Amino acid sequence: MQGLGLSPAAAADAVNVPFNDLARLEAALEAGDVALVIAEPALTNCSLVLPEPGFLAGACRLARDHGALTCLDETHTWQLAYGGFVRAEDLSPDFVSLGKGLGSGTPLGAYGMSAPVSAFVEEHHEAADSPVRGLALGGTTFASALSMAAARAMLEDVATEEGYRRIARLGTRLADGIDAIIRSHGLDWCAFRYGPRSGFCQTPQHPKTYAEAHHSWTFHSVTPCASTWRTGACGRRSTRPDRRSPSRIRRPTSTVIWTWPDPSLRNSTPEVAQASRASAFCSAGQDRPQSSP
């Protein structure tokens, strides 16, 4: 008898559905064999793809209607709004997951769950003397006093409502600067923005799916790396010089040239970077823009 927990065939059994497509999601749920709908509230590994109005609430509703649970992975997106997308969009998923950002980079993972799911977990927690495998909860990031102390400091001193309001204002300034540079060069691009996060899209409109985001880069002969480094985020310690936009963007082929107007920043920011990495990145704990590894 198979126990509770992750199926050994989880990868083979997974069904991929395009983001922002409720019709495709409903079609995938019609068979009645989907146990969990899991997604980022906004796609963050392809620049930034934001949910269409009503998409997240609609996805949660469709999952409930078809007997499936929902999990929103806020590992990246909780930095964009106080309380993450769950609070900002007034959502009620069955699970929420967070990552090391909660502990300011220390090894840490966290998840939350609804009351009914929590009760089920408590009832079926794996016991050493049980003949049937239950739900095993544990891992290498559990019970670290250092991580707990870092998480407490993050929640009490950094991830506050006022802190989020401040970095949202900085993010707006960053996005406005990117938009101004794009317009000054007559490019048919646009800046995306949400809270402290911004960057550029090589299309006039923001992408609505991962495929659209990927195409916007490959259409311009760019193959982006699978990372978030071509986006920017303003952190709590960002200062006015950090938020100065690059003064020059050129597009000879697939290369973007960024020149920071403040000479003191040039030693830490390469002037030439591949477009898949180019971004103005100011993260919490950094005093000046840094390039990706």
C-alpha positions as CSV (number, residue, x, y, z in Angstrom):
1,M,0.0,0.0,0.0
2,Q,1.3,3.4,-0.9
3,G,1.7,5.8,2.0
4,L,0.9,9.4,2.2
5,G,3.1,12.1,0.8
6,L,4.7,12.8,-2.5
7,S,4.0,10.2,-5.2
8,P,7.1,8.5,-6.7
9,A,5.7,9.4,-10.1
10,A,5.1,13.1,-9.3
11,A,7.2,14.4,-12.2
12,A,5.6,12.0,-14.7
13,D,2.1,12.7,-13.4
14,A,2.4,16.5,-13.5
15,V,0.4,18.5,-16.0
16,N,1.7,21.8,-17.2
17,V,-0.8,24.6,-17.8
18,P,0.1,28.0,-19.2
19,F,0.0,30.8,-16.7
20,N,-3.0,33.2,-16.9
21,D,-5.1,30.6,-18.8
22,L,-8.1,29.7,-16.7
23,A,-9.7,27.8,-19.6
24,R,-6.7,25.5,-19.9
25,L,-6.6,25.0,-16.2
26,E,-10.3,24.0,-16.0
27,A,-9.7,21.6,-18.9
28,A,-6.9,20.0,-17.0
29,L,-9.0,19.7,-13.9
30,E,-12.0,18.1,-15.6
31,A,-10.6,14.6,-15.4
32,G,-10.9,14.8,-11.6
33,D,-7.5,13.2,-10.9
34,V,-5.6,16.4,-10.0
35,A,-4.6,16.5,-6.4
36,L,-2.8,19.8,-6.2
37,V,-2.6,23.0,-8.3
38,I,0.8,24.7,-7.6
39,A,2.1,27.9,-9.0
40,E,4.0,31.1,-8.3
41,P,1.6,34.0,-7.9
42,A,3.8,35.8,-10.5
43,L,6.4,34.1,-12.7
44,T,9.8,35.3,-11.6
45,N,12.3,33.2,-13.5
46,C,11.5,34.9,-16.9
47,S,11.8,38.5,-16.0
48,L,8.4,39.0,-14.4
49,V,5.0,37.8,-15.6
50,L,2.2,39.2,-13.5
51,P,-1.2,37.5,-13.0
52,E,-4.1,38.9,-15.0
53,P,-6.9,40.4,-12.8
54,G,-8.9,37.6,-11.3
55,F,-6.5,34.8,-12.4
56,L,-5.3,33.7,-9.0
57,A,-8.7,33.8,-7.3
58,G,-10.2,32.0,-10.3
59,A,-7.5,29.3,-10.1
60,C,-8.2,28.7,-6.4
61,R,-11.9,28.6,-7.1
62,L,-11.5,26.1,-10.0
63,A,-9.3,23.9,-7.8
64,R,-11.8,23.8,-5.0
65,D,-14.7,23.1,-7.5
66,H,-12.8,20.0,-8.8
67,G,-11.6,18.7,-5.4
68,A,-8.0,19.8,-5.7
69,L,-5.9,21.7,-3.2
70,T,-3.9,24.8,-4.1
71,C,-0.4,25.9,-3.2
72,L,1.1,29.3,-3.9
73,D,4.9,29.3,-3.9
74,E,5.8,32.8,-2.6
75,T,9.5,32.0,-2.3
76,H,10.3,34.9,-4.7
77,T,7.0,36.9,-4.7
78,W,6.7,37.7,-1.0
79,Q,9.3,40.4,-1.4
80,L,7.0,42.3,-3.8
81,A,4.2,43.1,-1.3
82,Y,3.6,43.0,2.5
83,G,2.1,39.6,3.2
84,G,2.9,38.5,-0.4
85,F,0.3,38.0,-3.1
86,V,-1.9,36.1,-0.7
87,R,-2.5,39.2,1.3
88,A,-2.4,41.7,-1.5
89,E,-5.0,39.7,-3.6
90,D,-7.0,38.4,-0.6
91,L,-6.4,34.8,-1.6
92,S,-7.1,31.6,0.4
93,P,-4.9,28.8,-0.9
94,D,-4.5,25.6,1.0
95,F,-0.7,26.0,1.2
96,V,1.9,28.8,1.0
97,S,5.6,28.2,0.8
98,L,8.5,30.5,1.5
99,G,12.3,30.1,1.2
100,K,15.6,31.4,2.5
101,G,14.7,35.1,1.9
102,L,12.6,34.8,5.1
103,G,15.8,34.2,6.9
104,S,17.8,36.9,5.0
105,G,19.7,34.1,3.1
106,T,20.3,31.7,6.0
107,P,19.2,28.1,5.3
108,L,15.5,28.2,6.0
109,G,12.2,27.0,4.5
110,A,8.7,27.7,5.7
111,Y,5.2,26.7,4.7
112,G,1.7,27.5,5.9
113,M,-1.5,25.6,5.5
114,S,-5.2,26.0,6.0
115,A,-6.8,24.7,9.2
116,P,-8.4,21.6,7.6
117,V,-5.1,20.6,6.0
118,S,-3.2,21.3,9.3
119,A,-5.6,19.0,11.1
120,F,-5.1,16.3,8.5
121,V,-1.3,16.6,8.9
122,E,-1.5,16.3,12.6
123,E,-3.7,13.2,12.4
124,H,-1.5,11.5,9.9
125,H,2.0,12.5,11.0
126,E,4.4,9.6,10.5
127,A,5.0,7.5,13.6
128,A,8.0,5.2,14.0
129,D,5.8,2.2,14.9
130,S,3.2,2.7,12.2
131,P,2.9,-0.1,9.5
132,V,1.8,2.5,7.0
133,R,3.9,5.4,6.0
134,G,2.4,8.7,7.0
135,L,3.5,12.3,6.3
136,A,7.1,12.8,7.1
137,L,8.0,16.3,8.1
138,G,11.6,17.2,8.4
139,G,14.7,18.3,6.6
140,T,18.1,19.9,6.7
141,T,16.7,23.4,7.2
142,F,14.6,22.5,10.2
143,A,15.3,23.5,13.8
144,S,18.3,25.9,13.2
145,A,18.5,28.5,16.0
146,L,20.5,30.8,13.7
147,S,17.9,30.6,11.0
148,M,15.1,31.3,13.5
149,A,17.0,34.3,14.8
150,A,17.6,35.6,11.3
151,A,13.9,35.1,10.4
152,R,12.8,36.9,13.5
153,A,15.0,39.9,12.7
154,M,13.8,39.9,9.2
155,L,10.1,39.9,10.2
156,E,10.5,42.4,13.0
157,D,12.9,44.9,11.5
158,V,13.0,44.5,7.7
159,A,9.7,43.0,6.3
160,T,7.5,45.6,7.9
161,E,4.6,47.5,6.3
162,E,6.6,50.7,6.3
163,G,9.6,48.9,4.9
164,Y,7.5,47.6,2.0
165,R,6.0,51.0,1.3
166,R,9.5,52.5,1.1
167,I,10.9,49.9,-1.3
168,A,7.8,50.2,-3.4
169,R,8.5,53.9,-3.8
170,L,12.1,53.1,-4.8
171,G,10.9,50.4,-7.2
172,T,8.6,53.0,-8.9
173,R,11.5,55.3,-9.3
174,L,13.6,52.5,-10.8
175,A,10.9,51.5,-13.3
176,D,10.3,55.1,-14.3
177,G,14.0,55.5,-15.0
178,I,14.1,52.4,-17.1
179,D,11.0,53.5,-19.1
180,A,12.6,56.9,-19.7
181,I,15.7,55.4,-21.1
182,I,13.7,53.1,-23.3
183,R,11.7,56.0,-24.7
184,S,14.8,58.2,-25.2
185,H,16.2,55.5,-27.6
186,G,12.9,54.9,-29.4
187,L,12.9,51.2,-28.5
188,D,9.6,49.3,-28.7
189,W,10.3,47.9,-25.2
190,C,8.7,48.5,-21.8
191,A,9.5,48.3,-18.1
192,F,7.7,45.9,-15.9
193,R,7.0,46.8,-12.3
194,Y,5.5,45.5,-9.2
195,G,6.4,46.9,-5.8
196,P,10.2,47.1,-5.6
197,R,10.9,45.0,-8.6
198,S,11.5,46.2,-12.2
199,G,13.3,45.4,-15.4
200,F,12.7,45.6,-19.1
201,C,10.8,43.6,-21.6
202,Q,11.9,43.6,-25.3
203,T,8.2,43.9,-26.4
204,P,5.8,46.8,-26.3
205,Q,3.4,44.9,-23.9
206,H,4.1,42.9,-20.8
207,P,4.1,39.1,-21.4
208,K,1.2,37.1,-20.0
209,T,2.9,33.6,-20.1
210,Y,6.3,32.1,-19.8
211,A,6.3,31.3,-23.5
212,E,5.6,35.0,-24.4
213,A,8.4,36.1,-22.0
214,H,10.8,33.6,-23.5
215,H,9.9,34.6,-27.1
216,S,10.4,38.3,-26.3
217,W,14.1,37.5,-25.7
218,T,14.7,34.9,-28.4
219,F,13.0,37.1,-31.0
220,H,15.9,39.6,-30.4
221,S,18.5,36.8,-30.8
222,V,19.0,36.5,-27.0
223,T,18.9,33.2,-25.2
224,P,18.2,34.1,-21.6
225,C,19.7,32.1,-18.8
226,A,17.3,30.5,-16.3
227,S,17.7,33.1,-13.6
228,T,16.2,36.2,-12.2
229,W,19.2,38.4,-12.7
230,R,17.9,40.4,-15.6
231,T,15.4,41.9,-13.2
232,G,16.0,44.5,-10.6
233,A,14.7,44.9,-7.0
234,C,15.2,47.7,-4.6
235,G,16.0,46.6,-1.0
236,R,15.7,48.2,2.4
237,R,19.2,49.5,2.3
238,S,19.0,50.9,-1.2
239,T,20.0,54.6,-1.3
240,R,19.6,57.4,-3.8
241,P,22.8,56.7,-5.8
242,D,21.7,53.0,-6.0
243,R,18.5,54.0,-7.8
244,R,20.2,56.0,-10.5
245,S,19.2,54.4,-13.8
246,P,21.9,53.4,-16.3
247,S,22.5,56.3,-18.6
248,R,22.9,54.5,-21.8
249,I,21.4,51.4,-23.5
250,R,22.7,50.2,-26.9
251,R,21.5,47.2,-28.9
252,P,24.1,46.4,-31.5
253,T,23.1,42.7,-31.6
254,S,22.2,41.0,-28.4
255,T,24.3,43.1,-26.0
256,V,23.0,45.7,-23.6
257,I,25.4,48.3,-22.4
258,W,24.8,49.8,-19.0
259,T,26.8,52.8,-17.8
260,W,26.2,54.0,-14.3
261,P,26.3,57.8,-14.0
262,D,28.0,57.7,-10.6
263,P,31.7,56.9,-11.1
264,S,31.9,55.3,-7.7
265,L,29.6,52.5,-8.8
266,R,31.6,51.5,-11.9
267,N,34.0,49.3,-10.0
268,S,31.2,47.0,-8.8
269,T,29.1,47.1,-11.9
270,P,30.4,45.8,-15.3
271,E,29.7,48.2,-18.2
272,V,28.9,45.5,-20.6
273,A,26.7,42.5,-19.8
274,Q,24.8,40.0,-21.8
275,A,21.1,41.0,-22.0
276,S,20.2,37.8,-20.1
277,R,22.0,39.3,-17.1
278,A,21.6,43.0,-17.5
279,S,19.7,44.6,-14.6
280,A,19.9,47.3,-11.9
281,F,20.0,45.0,-8.9
282,C,19.8,46.5,-5.4
283,S,19.0,43.8,-2.9
284,A,18.6,44.0,0.9
285,G,22.0,44.2,2.5
286,Q,23.8,45.6,-0.5
287,D,24.8,49.2,-0.6
288,R,25.4,49.4,-4.4
289,P,24.3,47.5,-7.5
290,Q,26.0,44.2,-8.0
291,S,26.3,42.0,-11.0
292,S,25.1,38.4,-11.0
293,P,27.7,35.7,-10.3
